[in-house]
Amino acid sequence: MTFISRDAIRLSDGRELIYFNETSSDRASYPDKRDLPPPPPASQLRYDPLVDEWVAVAAHRNTRTFLPPSDACPLCPSTPAFSSEIPAPSYDVVVFENQFPSFSDRIKPDEITSLTEMVPVRPGIGRCEVVCFTSDHNSAFGALTPERVRTVVDALADRTTEMSGITGVAQVFPFENRGVEIGVTLHHPHGQIYAYPTVPPRTQAMLGAAARYRARTGGDLYADTLAAEQKAGVRIVAANEHWTAYVPAAARWPYEVQIAPHRKVADIPELSDAERDAFGPIYLDILRRFDALFGKPMPYISAWHQAVVGEGRDLGYLHLQLFSIRRAADKLKYLAGSESAMGAFVNDVVPEKAAETLRSL
């Protein structure tokens, strides 16, 4: 591991914060000087019988911090003039419980157990954490060094292991939203980790497809799909000894790349040291190609697809999905009628052309 110490403290409202230090540090000695109210209770899960899905209702998130000025950024290190979420005056990588979580283990007794005989209700048990990649407010993930990316990967592995052990958690999902076009509420370079109490719809669909493919062929769906892309070559954007980055043949988004390890692993903790070291260079390469597409910072979502915690874990194949809603220099892809109402995507960019353009940059 690149970080040499892992120091956990408690913020003034009881939430956990963990410093992942790349050098010797006394950061854990700095107390949170704020007087914060208790964290909110867990959200409420409501079942939608029409599509067999659970929807979280977390009204407290409507009051979360929204695009504050840089001198009041809650993800910057604390200063004598401003106490942020991070008490120390500097940090490398830091992870802490979200102040406005979609899911948590702070259960509040609720008299409502159902809304109708068709719609049961239950607490949104889980956990939500914020991952700060750097103390530099004006940086970006694509500007990090490969060594810092390794620290981030190690931190995600640490948190995936711990959050997977929470009773009731079905899947751990690390991700990054970047850009106001995506809907970020804080400019500081950061990601999040959701520990879901249910298996999300996309994962359910992937598990179903993988199970049917295994029953029909005896093979592994993602491994065979990756091998087919490597053989075809036309949609490969970059590769190294341990990872391949490619545009999916049926990409939904104008610019979408999946980055997959050559060896099947269930989640980030299962990656070897060599695989973790090799991830940073290829991911940074792809991020910089995204920014070069239109000569300005590319809005994107970066999503780690990991295996579920329980039944179906053997069907999972770790991979990172990176995509943008920008389809041209001055145009965004809005999820309008077909995508939002029906979940039926219509892509504006031919995947082979997208791969060719990304390779050329």
C-alpha positions as CSV (number, residue, x, y, z in Angstrom):
1,M,0.0,0.0,0.0
2,T,1.1,3.5,-0.7
3,F,-0.3,5.1,2.4
4,I,1.8,4.5,5.6
5,S,-0.9,5.2,8.2
6,R,-4.6,5.1,8.5
7,D,-5.9,7.4,11.3
8,A,-9.5,7.5,12.3
9,I,-11.2,10.2,14.4
10,R,-14.7,11.3,15.3
11,L,-16.2,14.6,14.2
12,S,-18.1,16.6,16.7
13,D,-21.4,15.0,15.8
14,G,-20.0,11.5,16.1
15,R,-19.4,10.8,12.4
16,E,-16.2,8.9,11.5
17,L,-13.4,10.4,9.5
18,I,-10.3,8.6,8.3
19,Y,-7.0,10.1,7.1
20,F,-5.0,8.0,4.6
21,N,-1.5,9.4,5.0
22,E,1.3,9.0,2.5
23,T,3.8,10.4,5.0
24,S,4.2,10.6,8.8
25,S,1.5,12.9,10.1
26,D,-0.2,14.2,13.3
27,R,-3.4,15.0,11.5
28,A,-5.5,12.8,13.8
29,S,-4.5,15.1,16.7
30,Y,-6.6,18.0,15.4
31,P,-10.1,18.1,16.9
32,D,-13.3,19.2,15.2
33,K,-14.0,22.6,16.7
34,R,-17.6,22.9,15.4
35,D,-20.8,22.3,17.4
36,L,-22.8,20.2,15.0
37,P,-26.3,18.8,15.5
38,P,-26.8,15.1,15.5
39,P,-26.6,13.3,12.1
40,P,-30.0,12.7,10.5
41,P,-31.7,9.3,10.8
42,A,-31.7,6.8,8.0
43,S,-33.8,7.4,4.9
44,Q,-37.0,5.6,4.2
45,L,-37.2,2.9,1.6
46,R,-40.5,2.5,-0.3
47,Y,-41.2,-0.4,-2.5
48,D,-42.5,0.2,-6.1
49,P,-44.4,-3.0,-7.0
50,L,-44.9,-2.0,-10.6
51,V,-41.2,-2.4,-11.4
52,D,-40.0,-4.5,-8.4
53,E,-37.6,-1.7,-7.1
54,W,-37.0,0.1,-3.9
55,V,-36.9,3.9,-3.8
56,A,-35.1,5.9,-1.1
57,V,-36.8,9.0,0.3
58,A,-34.2,11.2,2.1
59,A,-35.8,14.6,2.6
60,H,-32.9,15.9,4.8
61,R,-30.7,15.9,1.6
62,N,-32.6,18.8,0.2
63,T,-30.8,21.1,2.6
64,R,-27.2,20.0,1.8
65,T,-24.5,22.5,1.0
66,F,-24.7,23.8,-2.6
67,L,-21.7,25.2,-4.5
68,P,-20.2,27.3,-1.7
69,P,-17.4,29.8,-2.4
70,S,-13.8,28.3,-2.2
71,D,-13.1,30.0,1.2
72,A,-16.1,28.1,2.7
73,C,-15.6,24.7,1.0
74,P,-16.4,21.9,3.5
75,L,-13.9,19.6,1.8
76,C,-10.9,21.9,2.1
77,P,-8.6,21.6,5.1
78,S,-9.6,23.7,8.1
79,T,-8.0,27.1,8.6
80,P,-8.0,29.5,11.6
81,A,-10.8,31.4,9.8
82,F,-13.0,28.4,8.7
83,S,-13.6,25.0,10.2
84,S,-14.5,22.5,7.5
85,E,-15.4,18.8,7.6
86,I,-11.6,18.0,7.8
87,P,-10.1,19.4,11.0
88,A,-6.5,19.1,10.0
89,P,-4.7,21.9,8.1
90,S,-3.6,19.5,5.3
91,Y,-4.3,15.9,4.1
92,D,-3.5,13.4,1.4
93,V,-6.7,11.4,1.0
94,V,-9.5,11.5,3.5
95,V,-12.8,9.7,3.9
96,F,-15.7,10.6,6.2
97,E,-19.3,9.8,6.7
98,N,-21.6,12.0,4.6
99,Q,-23.3,14.7,6.7
100,F,-26.4,14.3,4.4
101,P,-26.5,10.5,3.8
102,S,-28.9,8.7,1.5
103,F,-28.4,5.6,3.7
104,S,-27.1,5.2,7.3
105,D,-27.3,2.9,10.3
106,R,-28.9,5.5,12.5
107,I,-32.4,4.0,12.7
108,K,-35.3,6.1,13.9
109,P,-38.4,4.2,15.0
110,D,-41.1,4.9,12.4
111,E,-44.7,4.0,12.8
112,I,-45.1,3.8,9.0
113,T,-44.4,0.2,7.9
114,S,-46.6,0.4,4.8
115,L,-48.4,3.1,2.7
116,T,-50.8,0.7,1.0
117,E,-51.0,-3.1,1.1
118,M,-48.9,-3.0,-2.0
119,V,-46.1,-0.6,-0.8
120,P,-44.1,-1.8,2.2
121,V,-41.7,0.7,3.9
122,R,-38.5,0.0,5.7
123,P,-35.4,2.0,6.9
124,G,-32.7,2.8,4.4
125,I,-30.0,1.0,6.3
126,G,-26.5,1.4,4.9
127,R,-23.8,4.0,4.8
128,C,-22.6,6.9,2.7
129,E,-19.1,8.3,2.7
130,V,-17.2,11.1,1.0
131,V,-13.8,10.5,-0.5
132,C,-11.5,13.6,-0.9
133,F,-8.8,12.9,-3.4
134,T,-6.6,15.9,-2.7
135,S,-6.6,19.0,-0.4
136,D,-6.1,21.1,-3.5
137,H,-9.5,22.7,-4.2
138,N,-8.6,23.7,-7.8
139,S,-7.3,20.3,-8.9
140,A,-9.1,17.3,-10.5
141,F,-8.7,13.6,-10.5
142,G,-7.1,13.7,-13.9
143,A,-4.4,16.0,-12.4
144,L,-3.4,13.5,-9.7
145,T,-0.2,11.5,-9.8
146,P,-0.3,7.7,-10.3
147,E,1.0,7.4,-6.8
148,R,-2.0,9.4,-5.4
149,V,-4.4,7.3,-7.5
150,R,-2.9,4.2,-5.9
151,T,-3.7,5.8,-2.5
152,V,-7.3,6.4,-3.5
153,V,-7.6,2.8,-4.8
154,D,-6.2,1.5,-1.5
155,A,-8.7,3.7,0.4
156,L,-11.6,2.4,-1.6
157,A,-10.4,-1.1,-1.0
158,D,-10.3,-0.4,2.8
159,R,-13.8,1.1,2.8
160,T,-15.3,-1.6,0.5
161,T,-14.1,-4.3,2.9
162,E,-15.5,-2.5,6.0
163,M,-18.8,-1.4,4.5
164,S,-19.4,-4.8,3.0
165,G,-19.4,-6.1,6.6
166,I,-22.3,-3.9,7.7
167,T,-25.4,-6.0,8.4
168,G,-28.0,-5.4,5.7
169,V,-25.6,-4.0,3.1
170,A,-26.2,-5.6,-0.4
171,Q,-23.6,-3.8,-2.5
172,V,-20.8,-1.2,-2.1
173,F,-20.6,1.4,-4.9
174,P,-17.7,3.9,-5.2
175,F,-18.3,6.7,-7.7
176,E,-17.3,10.2,-8.7
177,N,-19.6,12.9,-10.2
178,R,-17.6,15.7,-11.9
179,G,-19.0,19.0,-13.3
180,V,-22.0,21.2,-12.7
181,E,-23.6,19.6,-15.8
182,I,-23.7,16.3,-13.9
183,G,-25.2,18.0,-10.8
184,V,-22.3,18.3,-8.4
185,T,-22.9,20.4,-5.3
186,L,-19.3,20.8,-4.3
187,H,-16.5,21.8,-6.7
188,H,-13.7,20.2,-4.6
189,P,-12.3,17.0,-6.2
190,H,-14.1,14.2,-4.4
191,G,-16.1,11.0,-4.8
192,Q,-18.6,9.1,-2.8
193,I,-19.2,5.5,-1.6
194,Y,-22.7,4.2,-1.2
195,A,-23.4,1.0,0.8
196,Y,-26.8,0.1,-0.6
197,P,-29.4,-1.8,1.5
198,T,-30.8,-3.4,-1.7
199,V,-29.3,-4.5,-5.0
200,P,-29.7,-1.6,-7.4
201,P,-31.6,-2.1,-10.6
202,R,-28.6,-2.0,-13.0
203,T,-26.8,-4.6,-10.9
204,Q,-29.9,-6.7,-10.8
205,A,-30.1,-6.6,-14.6
206,M,-26.4,-7.5,-14.9
207,L,-26.7,-10.4,-12.5
208,G,-29.7,-11.7,-14.4
209,A,-27.9,-11.5,-17.7
210,A,-24.8,-13.2,-16.3
211,A,-26.8,-16.0,-14.7
212,R,-28.7,-16.7,-17.9
213,Y,-25.4,-16.7,-19.9
214,R,-23.7,-19.1,-17.5
215,A,-26.7,-21.4,-17.6
216,R,-26.7,-21.4,-21.4
217,T,-23.0,-21.5,-22.1
218,G,-21.2,-22.3,-18.9
219,G,-19.0,-19.2,-19.4
220,D,-18.5,-15.9,-17.6
221,L,-20.4,-13.1,-19.4
222,Y,-18.1,-10.1,-18.6
223,A,-14.9,-12.1,-19.2
224,D,-16.2,-13.3,-22.5
225,T,-17.4,-9.8,-23.5
226,L,-14.0,-8.3,-22.6
227,A,-12.2,-11.1,-24.6
228,A,-14.4,-10.4,-27.6
229,E,-13.6,-6.7,-27.4
230,Q,-9.9,-7.4,-27.1
231,K,-10.1,-9.7,-30.2
232,A,-12.1,-7.1,-32.3
233,G,-9.8,-4.3,-31.3
234,V,-11.8,-1.6,-33.0
235,R,-13.2,-0.1,-29.8
236,I,-10.1,-0.5,-27.6
237,V,-8.9,3.0,-26.5
238,A,-5.9,2.0,-24.3
239,A,-4.4,-1.1,-22.6
240,N,-1.5,-2.2,-20.4
241,E,-0.4,-5.4,-18.8
242,H,-3.3,-5.6,-16.4
243,W,-6.1,-3.4,-17.7
244,T,-8.0,-2.7,-20.9
245,A,-10.1,0.4,-21.6
246,Y,-12.7,0.1,-24.3
247,V,-15.9,1.7,-25.6
248,P,-18.8,-0.8,-25.2
249,A,-20.2,-1.9,-28.6
250,A,-23.7,-0.9,-27.3
251,A,-22.6,2.2,-25.4
252,R,-25.6,4.2,-24.1
253,W,-23.7,7.5,-23.6
254,P,-22.0,9.7,-26.3
255,Y,-18.6,9.0,-24.7
256,E,-18.4,5.9,-22.5
257,V,-15.4,3.8,-21.6
258,Q,-15.2,0.7,-19.5
259,I,-11.8,-0.1,-17.8
260,A,-11.5,-3.8,-16.8
261,P,-8.8,-5.8,-15.2
262,H,-7.6,-8.8,-17.3
263,R,-8.1,-11.1,-14.3
264,K,-11.6,-11.6,-12.9
265,V,-11.9,-10.2,-9.4
266,A,-15.0,-9.5,-7.5
267,D,-14.2,-6.1,-6.0
268,I,-11.4,-3.6,-5.4
269,P,-10.0,-5.4,-2.3
270,E,-9.2,-8.4,-4.5
271,L,-6.9,-6.4,-6.8
272,S,-3.2,-7.3,-6.5
273,D,-0.5,-4.7,-5.8
274,A,0.5,-4.9,-9.5
275,E,-3.1,-4.4,-10.7
276,R,-3.5,-1.4,-8.3
277,D,-0.3,0.2,-9.5
278,A,-1.3,-0.4,-13.2
279,F,-4.7,1.2,-12.8
280,G,-3.6,4.8,-12.2
281,P,-1.7,5.3,-15.5
282,I,-4.4,3.9,-17.7
283,Y,-7.2,5.7,-15.9
284,L,-5.4,9.0,-15.9
285,D,-4.8,8.6,-19.6
286,I,-8.5,8.1,-20.3
287,L,-9.5,11.1,-18.2
288,R,-7.1,13.3,-20.0
289,R,-8.4,12.1,-23.3
290,F,-11.9,13.0,-22.1
291,D,-10.8,16.5,-21.3
292,A,-9.0,16.9,-24.6
293,L,-12.2,15.9,-26.6
294,F,-13.6,19.4,-26.6
295,G,-10.7,21.4,-25.1
296,K,-12.3,21.9,-21.8
297,P,-13.1,19.9,-18.6
298,M,-15.4,17.1,-19.4
299,P,-18.4,16.4,-17.1
300,Y,-18.5,12.8,-16.2
301,I,-19.6,10.0,-13.9
302,S,-17.1,7.4,-12.9
303,A,-18.6,4.3,-11.4
304,W,-17.0,1.2,-9.9
305,H,-19.2,-1.9,-10.6
306,Q,-18.3,-4.4,-7.8
307,A,-19.8,-7.8,-7.0
308,V,-22.7,-7.9,-4.6
309,V,-22.1,-8.9,-1.0
310,G,-24.4,-11.9,-0.9
311,E,-26.1,-14.2,-3.4
312,G,-24.8,-13.7,-6.9
313,R,-21.3,-12.5,-5.8
314,D,-19.7,-15.2,-8.0
315,L,-21.3,-13.6,-11.1
316,G,-19.6,-10.2,-10.5
317,Y,-16.6,-8.9,-12.4
318,L,-15.0,-5.7,-11.2
319,H,-14.9,-2.9,-13.8
320,L,-15.0,0.9,-13.9
321,Q,-17.6,2.6,-16.1
322,L,-16.7,6.2,-17.2
323,F,-19.1,8.2,-19.2
324,S,-20.1,11.8,-20.1
325,I,-23.4,13.5,-21.0
326,R,-21.5,15.9,-23.3
327,R,-22.1,14.9,-27.0
328,A,-20.5,17.9,-28.6
329,A,-18.6,21.0,-27.6
330,D,-21.8,22.9,-26.9
331,K,-24.4,20.2,-26.5
332,L,-25.4,17.8,-23.8
333,K,-27.3,14.6,-24.0
334,Y,-30.5,15.1,-21.9
335,L,-32.3,12.0,-20.6
336,A,-35.6,13.0,-22.1
337,G,-38.7,11.0,-23.0
338,S,-37.3,7.7,-24.2
339,E,-34.5,7.5,-21.7
340,S,-36.2,8.9,-18.6
341,A,-39.7,7.5,-19.0
342,M,-38.9,4.2,-20.7
343,G,-35.2,3.5,-19.9
344,A,-34.6,3.0,-23.6
345,F,-31.4,4.8,-24.6
346,V,-30.7,6.3,-28.0
347,N,-27.0,7.2,-28.5
348,D,-26.1,10.2,-30.6
349,V,-22.5,9.0,-31.3
350,V,-21.4,5.8,-33.0
351,P,-19.3,3.8,-30.4
352,E,-16.6,2.9,-33.0
353,K,-16.3,6.6,-33.9
354,A,-16.1,7.6,-30.2
355,A,-13.3,5.0,-29.7
356,E,-11.4,6.3,-32.8
357,T,-11.7,9.9,-31.6
358,L,-10.5,9.0,-28.1
359,R,-7.5,7.0,-29.5
360,S,-6.5,9.9,-31.7
361,L,-6.1,12.4,-28.9
